[in-house]
Amino acid sequence: MFNRRQALLGLGAVAAATMGGLPALLQAQSSQAAQSELPYRPIKLVTPDKINLAVQDWGNPTKPPIIFIHGFLSNSICWMRQLNSKLGEDFRLVAYDWRGHGASDKPNDARVYQHGPRWAEEVDTVIKGLQLHKPILVGWSMAGEIIGDYLKFKGDANIAGINFVDAGALSYPTQGEETEQRSSAAAALTSMDTFASIASTSAFIRLCTASPLGGEDFANWVAVGNMVPWYVRRFMTSRPQHDLRPLLRQLKVPVLVTHGGKDVVASIEGSRRAATIISDVKLSIYADAGHASFWEASEQYNADLRKFAQQSFSKV
């Protein structure tokens, strides 16, 4: 299992690449030794707009690929109950930190984060960079918007399927009250004050699960959330939402829509509506899970994802 020592080794591998004071040979040996003990293959890819992406390549590299795309104020750590599971025996599991998050670049430029082809190219960079043949895209929360941008500019010809997980984008257009709540939450999250940022991030993480995260997990999720600078938070939360319904109606690949029954962040009605729009779709609701349903109901979620992936790849 992935443990704290391996996590520190991963950080060491990243640090070794930037330690200019060490001799080049020592840097290389340190980095290689650390990476050899990791349960995944760390990879750096560069998007067409020059964003360095931190990528984790898990599982069996000879098996069909699944790409996990995290949500806002998160990174690949959120998928640990999938990446570090038996799913890796039957699939190649790829996770990456999207722009502004985790160990990827965080430019202070609003244009970098606007809806459009940049996000499609980011996903495509992972697909092409790892030479993934028709992967399944799994997107949690705000990643539903990223998948929407991918579909708009790339279509679905080069993927085998999609799993929307607690995706708020499916419920657009929102009602006025929901829009007001979104604006209020965004104002707290985008504060330039460090203590206010920590407090708002902690509050957001608490909203993500129906049952409280354990102490270490909670601390890790908050720490990852606070890796996202205030300006990235502001750029991401000020973007206009877009309507995915036309794209959903045109899909030719199978779709799994997953949602927690106790989600207070993204409306479950959006997932229910999507299940009536998409032609080849399965809706899975985990009654006792919150916004991070894949985490709280991980055993059932992993079983559902395995079955969906097997069926989807059989059609490729």
KADAKA-V385092 format. One record per residue. N is the residue number from 1. PSI is psi in whole degrees, -180 to 180 (999 if undefined). Layout:
# KADAKA-V385092
N:PSI ; N:PSI
This chain:
# KADAKA-V385092
1:154 ; 2:121 ; 3:179 ; 4:-38 ; 5:-42 ; 6:-36 ; 7:-43 ; 8:-36 ; 9:-38 ; 10:-43 ; 11:-37 ; 12:-37 ; 13:-40 ; 14:-45 ; 15:-38 ; 16:-30 ; 17:-15 ; 18:8 ; 19:88 ; 20:-19 ; 21:-17 ; 22:149 ; 23:149 ; 24:-41 ; 25:-42 ; 26:-39 ; 27:-48 ; 28:-44 ; 29:-42 ; 30:-45 ; 31:-44 ; 32:-40 ; 33:-42 ; 34:-46 ; 35:-32 ; 36:-21 ; 37:2 ; 38:151 ; 39:4 ; 40:170 ; 41:108 ; 42:133 ; 43:144 ; 44:129 ; 45:155 ; 46:127 ; 47:166 ; 48:-28 ; 49:23 ; 50:33 ; 51:125 ; 52:123 ; 53:134 ; 54:122 ; 55:140 ; 56:126 ; 57:104 ; 58:175 ; 59:-162 ; 60:113 ; 61:-9 ; 62:-5 ; 63:167 ; 64:144 ; 65:144 ; 66:128 ; 67:124 ; 68:123 ; 69:117 ; 70:178 ; 71:-173 ; 72:141 ; 73:36 ; 74:-171 ; 75:-162 ; 76:-15 ; 77:-28 ; 78:-23 ; 79:13 ; 80:-31 ; 81:-8 ; 82:-49 ; 83:-36 ; 84:34 ; 85:-177 ; 86:-6 ; 87:-30 ; 88:-13 ; 89:-30 ; 90:-10 ; 91:155 ; 92:122 ; 93:118 ; 94:130 ; 95:147 ; 96:155 ; 97:118 ; 98:164 ; 99:137 ; 100:-4 ; 101:156 ; 102:-132 ; 103:8 ; 104:168 ; 105:150 ; 106:66 ; 107:146 ; 108:76 ; 109:112 ; 110:-33 ; 111:-29 ; 112:-22 ; 113:-1 ; 114:151 ; 115:143 ; 116:-165 ; 117:-21 ; 118:-43 ; 119:-38 ; 120:-42 ; 121:-32 ; 122:-49 ; 123:-42 ; 124:-31 ; 125:-40 ; 126:-43 ; 127:-50 ; 128:-37 ; 129:-33 ; 130:4 ; 131:52 ; 132:126 ; 133:113 ; 134:68 ; 135:164 ; 136:134 ; 137:124 ; 138:122 ; 139:125 ; 140:135 ; 141:-119 ; 142:-16 ; 143:-18 ; 144:-36 ; 145:-37 ; 146:-44 ; 147:-36 ; 148:-43 ; 149:-38 ; 150:-46 ; 151:-38 ; 152:-40 ; 153:-17 ; 154:-18 ; 155:-169 ; 156:14 ; 157:-27 ; 158:18 ; 159:158 ; 160:-19 ; 161:175 ; 162:140 ; 163:108 ; 164:124 ; 165:113 ; 166:48 ; 167:111 ; 168:-26 ; 169:-23 ; 170:-17 ; 171:2 ; 172:144 ; 173:141 ; 174:163 ; 175:162 ; 176:-41 ; 177:-41 ; 178:-38 ; 179:-40 ; 180:-42 ; 181:-40 ; 182:-43 ; 183:-40 ; 184:-44 ; 185:-39 ; 186:-37 ; 187:-40 ; 188:-39 ; 189:-23 ; 190:15 ; 191:143 ; 192:-11 ; 193:129 ; 194:-46 ; 195:-38 ; 196:-39 ; 197:-45 ; 198:-44 ; 199:-44 ; 200:-37 ; 201:-44 ; 202:-42 ; 203:-40 ; 204:-44 ; 205:-39 ; 206:-33 ; 207:-17 ; 208:-18 ; 209:148 ; 210:-35 ; 211:141 ; 212:139 ; 213:149 ; 214:161 ; 215:-49 ; 216:-41 ; 217:-44 ; 218:-46 ; 219:-41 ; 220:-43 ; 221:-39 ; 222:-42 ; 223:-44 ; 224:-41 ; 225:-38 ; 226:1 ; 227:-13 ; 228:116 ; 229:159 ; 230:-36 ; 231:-33 ; 232:-42 ; 233:-43 ; 234:-43 ; 235:-41 ; 236:-39 ; 237:-12 ; 238:-2 ; 239:142 ; 240:141 ; 241:156 ; 242:158 ; 243:116 ; 244:-7 ; 245:-44 ; 246:-38 ; 247:-39 ; 248:-37 ; 249:-25 ; 250:-5 ; 251:138 ; 252:2 ; 253:157 ; 254:151 ; 255:136 ; 256:124 ; 257:120 ; 258:138 ; 259:143 ; 260:134 ; 261:-20 ; 262:25 ; 263:123 ; 264:5 ; 265:-47 ; 266:134 ; 267:128 ; 268:-21 ; 269:-30 ; 270:-41 ; 271:-40 ; 272:-40 ; 273:-41 ; 274:-35 ; 275:-17 ; 276:-12 ; 277:-40 ; 278:137 ; 279:-43 ; 280:93 ; 281:148 ; 282:133 ; 283:124 ; 284:120 ; 285:127 ; 286:104 ; 287:-36 ; 288:6 ; 289:156 ; 290:-145 ; 291:-32 ; 292:63 ; 293:-34 ; 294:-23 ; 295:-49 ; 296:-35 ; 297:45 ; 298:-38 ; 299:-49 ; 300:-40 ; 301:-46 ; 302:-38 ; 303:-42 ; 304:-41 ; 305:-41 ; 306:-49 ; 307:-44 ; 308:-44 ; 309:-43 ; 310:-44 ; 311:-40 ; 312:-45 ; 313:-26 ; 314:-19 ; 315:-8 ; 316:999
